[in-house]
Amino acid sequence: MVVIKVLVTGAAGQIAYSLLYSIANGDVFGKDQPISLVLLDIKPMMSVLEGVFMELQDCSLPLLHEIIPTDNVEVAFKDIDAALLVGAMPRRDGMERKDLLKANVKIFENQGAALNMYAKKTVKVLVVGNPANTNCLIAMKSAPTIPPQNFSCLTRLDQNRATSQIAVRLGLSCSAVKNVTIWGNHSSTQYPDTTHANVCNNDGNVTVYKAVKDDEWLKGGFVQMVQQRGAAVIKARKLSSAMSAAKAICDHVRDWWHGTSEGHWVSMGVISDGNNYGVPEGLIYSFPVTIKDQKWTVVKGLSIDTFSRERMDESAKELVEERDMALEFLSKSA
């Protein structure tokens, strides 16, 4: 079988530490799929990366064909099949939003250019580093020879969080809840929408609204809980969400690679063509999508009530502001 070459950036970081075993063990690309794993980080992190490299070796994983730790962009992006762009400039105390965007524009401009120059044109790119939607947009624009549909950003963590909260509320397994949707930006303006979600319980297959029987919570406390969950984890743990982010990355890439099951959709940040749900063209926006043959399609025809419309538009407005600011930085660096 042909070996798949997978790049993980920020490979010495805590999210990657929770992620790499699952990729190398076959949980993402398949239990019979050999993997060549490329680990990219910055030069000051190479000693830490060496430790990660040794641990992966020590796992003695039969699917792990090759491990390439590097700080060299050409080595990292050469002929890759999948790029998981986990590393980014984190927001530091006192840092303004525009400063964070400016720093990340440079990082993802460079990585987009490297994808354009060295990666396979069929490469699938997942951007995890925040602000994920806009970082994804910059990488995409910096890689004009790779189809825009090959770029996505992670909102599966938000979907998983929302699904779990519904399941906990109802005392059910997460597998009993399907088709929760995340609209918009991976930020506090995201909109976790249960309008079209279903639950399989003792009454059969029913809507989440019918199962929960608390519209006020579903439109209030639930939405706010999902929007603020990342901050709550940081407050409690003093570190960001590494384990759950890694799981969501695996879910996202596995479904992109192998497809979604009949009757199910998942949330992905993807390029808007301007023809779906009133979202402006050219934004990386989280939609409900189905996937077949490694190609995603936005779910069509979902009814959007006034409550949902307002929150979807609010998130789009934030993304327009981020995009315009980022593109200004991008033009100045050109």
C-alpha positions as a printed NumPy array, in Angstrom:
array([[  0.   ,   0.   ,   0.   ],
       [  1.178,   3.544,  -0.782],
       [  2.502,   5.408,   2.254],
       [  0.625,   8.604,   3.163],
       [  2.845,  11.536,   4.114],
       [  1.326,  13.614,   6.925],
       [  2.729,  16.898,   8.22 ],
       [  2.003,  18.199,  11.729],
       [  3.237,  21.697,  12.569],
       [  3.801,  22.849,  16.132],
       [  4.814,  19.233,  16.632],
       [  6.604,  19.846,  19.932],
       [  3.479,  21.424,  21.451],
       [  0.913,  19.939,  23.787],
       [ -1.865,  19.452,  21.195],
       [  0.513,  17.549,  18.917],
       [  1.656,  15.443,  21.87 ],
       [ -1.946,  14.284,  22.291],
       [ -2.448,  13.904,  18.538],
       [  0.557,  12.11 ,  17.082],
       [ -0.059,   8.669,  18.583],
       [ -3.581,   8.489,  17.133],
       [ -2.345,   9.366,  13.65 ],
       [  0.541,   6.901,  13.815],
       [ -1.68 ,   4.152,  15.272],
       [ -4.151,   4.225,  12.374],
       [ -7.062,   5.935,  14.138],
       [ -7.292,   8.628,  11.458],
       [ -6.264,   7.325,   8.035],
       [ -7.054,   3.653,   8.584],
       [ -5.828,   0.599,  10.444],
       [ -3.995,  -0.714,   7.393],
       [ -2.622,   2.593,   6.094],
       [  1.164,   3.131,   6.442],
       [  2.118,   6.648,   7.542],
       [  5.153,   8.833,   7.021],
       [  4.968,  11.429,   9.796],
       [  6.673,  14.802,   9.346],
       [  7.117,  16.859,  12.519],
       [  7.771,  20.58 ,  12.029],
       [  8.603,  23.11 ,  14.713],
       [ 10.81 ,  26.154,  15.176],
       [ 14.518,  25.82 ,  15.903],
       [ 14.309,  26.6  ,  19.67 ],
       [ 11.913,  23.638,  20.053],
       [ 14.07 ,  21.05 ,  18.311],
       [ 15.397,  19.486,  21.51 ],
       [ 11.822,  18.945,  22.718],
       [ 10.893,  17.603,  19.295],
       [ 13.744,  15.12 ,  19.535],
       [ 12.094,  13.728,  22.673],
       [  8.753,  13.4  ,  20.826],
       [ 10.592,  11.638,  17.996],
       [ 12.133,   9.155,  20.429],
       [  8.784,   8.448,  22.079],
       [  7.129,   7.746,  18.747],
       [  9.938,   5.32 ,  17.958],
       [  9.488,   3.692,  21.354],
       [  5.774,   3.143,  20.693],
       [  6.839,   0.529,  18.113],
       [  3.86 ,   1.227,  15.856],
       [  3.634,  -1.069,  12.819],
       [  1.991,   1.548,  10.552],
       [  4.608,   4.22 ,  11.239],
       [  6.835,   3.883,   8.2  ],
       [  8.999,   6.971,   8.824],
       [  9.37 ,   9.91 ,  11.237],
       [ 10.947,  13.157,  10.014],
       [ 11.532,  15.82 ,  12.703],
       [ 12.623,  19.117,  11.153],
       [ 12.701,  22.889,  11.341],
       [ 13.212,  23.132,   7.564],
       [ 10.09 ,  24.205,   5.656],
       [ 11.17 ,  22.646,   2.363],
       [ 11.76 ,  19.279,   4.042],
       [  8.488,  19.524,   5.968],
       [  6.149,  20.371,   3.078],
       [  7.748,  18.251,   0.346],
       [  5.189,  15.939,  -1.35 ],
       [  2.823,  15.813,   1.639],
       [ -0.682,  14.333,   1.355],
       [ -2.115,  16.024,   4.448],
       [ -1.076,  19.117,   6.407],
       [ -2.293,  19.609,   9.972],
       [ -1.282,  23.187,  10.765],
       [ -1.476,  23.097,  14.554],
       [  1.231,  25.614,  15.428],
       [  0.446,  29.338,  15.631],
       [  1.356,  32.422,  17.607],
       [ -0.642,  32.241,  20.858],
       [ -2.323,  35.31 ,  22.293],
       [ -0.203,  36.734,  25.097],
       [ -1.102,  39.043,  27.97 ],
       [ -1.572,  42.574,  26.714],
       [ -1.656,  41.525,  23.059],
       [ -4.281,  43.275,  20.964],
       [ -6.348,  41.301,  18.479],
       [ -4.672,  43.085,  15.561],
       [ -1.217,  42.175,  16.935],
       [ -2.215,  38.509,  17.083],
       [ -3.55 ,  38.649,  13.533],
       [ -0.437,  40.393,  12.254],
       [  1.88 ,  37.761,  13.751],
       [ -0.193,  34.897,  12.402],
       [ -0.56 ,  36.401,   8.926],
       [  3.197,  36.094,   8.511],
       [  3.253,  32.5  ,   9.775],
       [  0.395,  31.287,   7.579],
       [  1.494,  33.296,   4.572],
       [  4.823,  31.454,   4.748],
       [  3.172,  28.084,   5.275],
       [  0.744,  28.706,   2.418],
       [  3.665,  29.587,   0.152],
       [  5.443,  26.382,   1.226],
       [  2.317,  24.347,   0.457],
       [  2.141,  26.021,  -2.931],
       [  5.767,  25.296,  -3.722],
       [  6.416,  21.846,  -2.259],
       [  3.194,  19.956,  -1.394],
       [  1.116,  17.743,  -3.66 ],
       [ -1.671,  19.71 ,  -5.347],
       [ -4.109,  17.204,  -3.882],
       [ -2.972,  17.956,  -0.314],
       [ -5.707,  18.323,   2.313],
       [ -4.989,  21.2  ,   4.703],
       [ -6.506,  21.566,   8.173],
       [ -5.743,  24.754,  10.102],
       [ -5.993,  24.438,  13.876],
       [ -3.909,  27.361,  15.16 ],
       [ -6.044,  30.361,  16.161],
       [ -7.575,  32.529,  14.86 ],
       [ -8.21 ,  29.382,  12.831],
       [-10.708,  30.659,  10.24 ],
       [ -8.629,  33.649,   9.219],
       [ -5.318,  31.796,   9.43 ],
       [ -6.849,  29.243,   7.048],
       [ -7.891,  32.026,   4.682],
       [ -4.365,  33.456,   4.599],
       [ -2.804,  30.038,   3.959],
       [ -5.308,  29.415,   1.176],
       [ -4.66 ,  32.766,  -0.501],
       [ -0.912,  32.145,  -0.286],
       [ -1.271,  28.812,  -2.124],
       [ -3.027,  29.754,  -5.376],
       [ -2.178,  26.486,  -7.19 ],
       [ -3.992,  24.353,  -4.587],
       [ -7.818,  24.236,  -4.84 ],
       [ -9.54 ,  26.375,  -2.168],
       [-11.756,  23.377,  -1.359],
       [ -8.641,  21.594,  -0.048],
       [ -8.409,  24.017,   2.889],
       [-10.449,  23.837,   6.083],
       [-10.27 ,  24.957,   9.692],
       [-11.227,  23.147,  12.865],
       [-14.673,  23.687,  14.331],
       [-15.191,  20.004,  15.138],
       [-14.022,  20.666,  18.696],
       [-16.969,  23.046,  19.108],
       [-19.329,  20.469,  17.605],
       [-18.006,  17.796,  19.955],
       [-18.417,  20.123,  22.93 ],
       [-21.989,  20.942,  21.939],
       [-22.889,  17.297,  21.288],
       [-21.469,  16.272,  24.647],
       [-23.425,  18.923,  26.555],
       [-26.695,  17.748,  24.996],
       [-25.852,  14.131,  25.831],
       [-24.956,  15.017,  29.438],
       [-28.174,  16.999,  29.807],
       [-30.22 ,  13.989,  28.655],
       [-28.141,  11.312,  30.367],
       [-27.339,   9.664,  27.03 ],
       [-24.243,   8.562,  25.144],
       [-22.795,  11.144,  22.749],
       [-23.494,   8.66 ,  19.949],
       [-27.214,   9.215,  20.525],
       [-26.94 ,  12.872,  19.422],
       [-26.408,  13.759,  15.78 ],
       [-26.276,  16.789,  13.483],
       [-25.489,  19.553,  15.932],
       [-24.17 ,  22.393,  13.753],
       [-21.506,  25.003,  14.399],
       [-21.955,  28.117,  12.279],
       [-19.331,  30.79 ,  11.754],
       [-16.075,  31.587,  13.466],
       [-14.118,  29.452,  15.927],
       [-14.46 ,  32.226,  18.493],
       [-16.922,  33.429,  21.083],
       [-19.283,  34.481,  18.251],
       [-19.676,  30.917,  16.96 ],
       [-23.247,  29.674,  16.95 ],
       [-23.866,  26.103,  18.18 ],
       [-27.23 ,  25.293,  16.598],
       [-29.445,  22.381,  17.667],
       [-32.434,  23.375,  15.517],
       [-31.896,  20.478,  13.114],
       [-30.187,  18.083,  15.546],
       [-31.746,  14.79 ,  16.617],
       [-31.547,  12.474,  19.592],
       [-32.184,   8.738,  19.675],
       [-33.834,   7.983,  23.037],
       [-36.685,   5.9  ,  24.437],
       [-39.137,   7.86 ,  22.294],
       [-37.239,   6.962,  19.124],
       [-35.542,   9.541,  16.927],
       [-36.708,  12.976,  18.103],
       [-35.486,  16.543,  17.783],
       [-33.127,  17.901,  20.418],
       [-35.678,  20.596,  21.238],
       [-38.35 ,  17.971,  21.889],
       [-35.977,  15.809,  23.957],
       [-34.518,  18.622,  26.092],
       [-37.837,  20.467,  26.622],
       [-36.047,  23.674,  27.594],
       [-35.894,  26.171,  24.727],
       [-34.552,  28.9  ,  26.985],
       [-31.487,  26.807,  27.87 ],
       [-30.879,  25.728,  24.268],
       [-30.9  ,  29.376,  23.138],
       [-29.114,  30.75 ,  26.204],
       [-27.003,  28.808,  28.677],
       [-26.139,  26.045,  26.215],
       [-24.945,  28.463,  23.522],
       [-22.872,  30.455,  25.992],
       [-21.374,  27.308,  27.524],
       [-20.111,  26.08 ,  24.155],
       [-18.866,  29.527,  23.153],
       [-16.895,  29.907,  26.391],
       [-15.803,  26.302,  26.89 ],
       [-12.222,  26.873,  25.753],
       [-11.787,  29.742,  28.207],
       [-13.311,  27.629,  30.983],
       [-10.8  ,  24.832,  30.342],
       [ -7.903,  27.295,  30.433],
       [ -9.188,  28.79 ,  33.679],
       [ -9.466,  25.357,  35.312],
       [ -6.421,  23.686,  33.824],
       [ -4.139,  26.711,  33.351],
       [ -3.484,  25.256,  29.894],
       [ -5.513,  25.116,  26.707],
       [ -7.644,  22.232,  25.467],
       [ -5.065,  19.747,  24.176],
       [ -6.7  ,  16.33 ,  24.574],
       [-10.103,  17.381,  23.222],
       [ -8.529,  19.422,  20.408],
       [ -6.46 ,  16.415,  19.351],
       [ -9.565,  14.197,  19.352],
       [-11.441,  16.758,  17.24 ],
       [ -8.555,  16.954,  14.743],
       [ -8.695,  13.168,  14.392],
       [-12.474,  13.259,  13.89 ],
       [-12.22 ,  16.041,  11.297],
       [ -9.475,  14.431,   9.224],
       [-10.9  ,  10.903,   9.475],
       [-14.268,  12.065,   8.139],
       [-12.615,  14.171,   5.415],
       [-10.568,  11.158,   4.375],
       [-13.215,   8.429,   4.645],
       [-16.514,  10.326,   4.374],
       [-19.553,  10.92 ,   6.554],
       [-22.186,   8.26 ,   7.164],
       [-25.661,   8.407,   5.644],
       [-27.903,  10.94 ,   7.362],
       [-25.071,  12.579,   9.321],
       [-23.278,  15.847,   8.796],
       [-20.291,  17.439,  10.499],
       [-19.102,  21.015,  11.004],
       [-16.062,  22.308,   9.109],
       [-14.705,  25.776,   8.461],
       [-14.629,  25.949,   4.641],
       [-14.626,  28.554,   1.897],
       [-17.975,  30.224,   1.254],
       [-19.018,  30.623,  -2.379],
       [-21.642,  33.202,  -1.415],
       [-24.537,  30.881,  -2.262],
       [-25.174,  29.237,   1.101],
       [-27.192,  30.675,   3.982],
       [-26.37 ,  34.308,   3.18 ],
       [-22.707,  33.976,   4.156],
       [-20.5  ,  36.409,   2.188],
       [-18.316,  34.93 ,  -0.522],
       [-14.671,  34.321,   0.312],
       [-14.944,  33.774,   4.068],
       [-13.743,  30.617,   5.787],
       [-16.972,  29.934,   7.667],
       [-18.155,  26.883,   9.582],
       [-21.002,  25.101,   7.823],
       [-22.697,  21.719,   8.182],
       [-21.173,  19.489,   5.494],
       [-21.382,  15.956,   4.187],
       [-18.285,  14.321,   2.717],
       [-17.852,  11.744,  -0.035],
       [-14.695,  10.795,  -1.938],
       [-12.737,  13.328,   0.149],
       [-14.919,  16.188,  -1.123],
       [-17.161,  18.165,   1.193],
       [-20.574,  19.579,   0.276],
       [-22.494,  22.135,   2.314],
       [-25.831,  20.752,   3.512],
       [-28.552,  22.594,   1.594],
       [-31.997,  23.811,   2.488],
       [-31.915,  23.971,   6.29 ],
       [-34.509,  26.394,   7.626],
       [-32.999,  29.371,   9.448],
       [-35.151,  31.172,  12.004],
       [-34.644,  34.768,  13.147],
       [-32.715,  33.761,  16.276],
       [-30.259,  31.698,  14.228],
       [-29.994,  34.299,  11.474],
       [-28.875,  36.996,  13.898],
       [-26.138,  34.818,  15.396],
       [-24.924,  33.547,  12.05 ],
       [-24.684,  37.12 ,  10.763],
       [-22.865,  38.261,  13.895],
       [-20.176,  35.635,  13.377],
       [-19.898,  36.481,   9.665],
       [-19.459,  40.159,  10.547],
       [-16.573,  39.296,  12.871],
       [-14.978,  37.176,  10.15 ],
       [-15.265,  40.016,   7.623],
       [-13.476,  42.308,  10.082],
       [-10.748,  39.715,  10.693],
       [-10.371,  39.071,   6.973],
       [-10.037,  42.751,   6.077],
       [ -7.467,  43.319,   8.8  ],
       [ -5.482,  40.234,   7.828],
       [ -5.52 ,  41.067,   4.118],
       [ -4.22 ,  44.535,   4.928],
       [ -1.267,  42.963,   6.739],
       [ -0.824,  40.53 ,   3.86 ],
       [ -0.692,  43.322,   1.275],
       [  1.877,  45.228,   3.337],
       [  4.123,  42.162,   3.495],
       [  3.903,  41.577,  -0.266]])
